[in-house]
């Protein structure tokens, strides 16, 4: 892959996770609301841990020495948060007015994000 494309996609991917991680603190109510019911009593620590993990993972992608480890961490995080995406879809937005088609599209999008993270594990 062309170096310019490689690094452009890397920076975009890292920025996405840093932004998402910061959003866990700016809009905690949203992320806590999408925690599946069986984990609700831990919604606050789950939100904090996942937000911090996204920020650290995004920053880690930008550092050559930590890139592979960060990519694996993001890969694992994407798997760990997938139940929230399923819950959002099956609960019709977890009580929020979110378009059901958007929620359905988000599910296979996780595969794209997983592939993107996996690409940077090499």
C-alpha positions, 0 to 999 in steps of 0.5 A, spaced: 500 500 500 502 506 498 505 510 504 501 516 503 494 512 503 497 507 509 498 513 514 492 517 512 488 511 513 492 510 520 491 517 522 483 517 520 483 510 524 486 513 530 482 520 530 476 516 530 478 512 536 480 518 540 474 522 538 470 516 540 473 515 547 473 522 549 465 522 547 465 517 552 466 522 557 462 528 554 456 524 553 457 519 558 449 518 558 449 515 551 454 510 552 451 508 559 444 507 556 447 502 550 450 498 555 446 491 555 441 490 561 445 484 564 451 489 565 447 495 567 450 495 574 457 496 571 455 501 566 459 507 569 465 503 570 464 500 563 463 506 560 470 509 563 474 503 561 472 503 554 473 510 553 480 510 556 481 504 552 479 507 545 483 514 547 489 509 549 488 505 543 488 511 538 494 514 541 498 508 541 496 507 533 500 513 532 506 511 535 510 506 531 513 502 537 506 501 540 502 500 533 501 493 533 499 492 540 494 498 540 491 495 534 490 488 537 487 492 543 482 496 538 481 489 535 479 486 542 475 492 544 471 492 538 469 485 539 468 487 547 463 492 545 459 488 540 454 486 544 452 494 545 451 494 538 446 488 538 443 491 544 442 498 540 439 494 534 434 489 538 432 494 543 430 499 537 435 504 540 435 503 547 430 508 548 433 513 544 430 515 537 435 512 532 433 510 525 433 502 525 436 502 519 442 506 521 443 501 527 442 495 522 448 498 518 452 499 524 452 491 525 456 489 519 460 496 519 464 492 525 467 487 521 470 493 517 473 496 523 475 489 525 479 488 518 481 495 519 484 494 526 487 487 524 491 491 518 495 494 523 497 488 527 502 486 521 
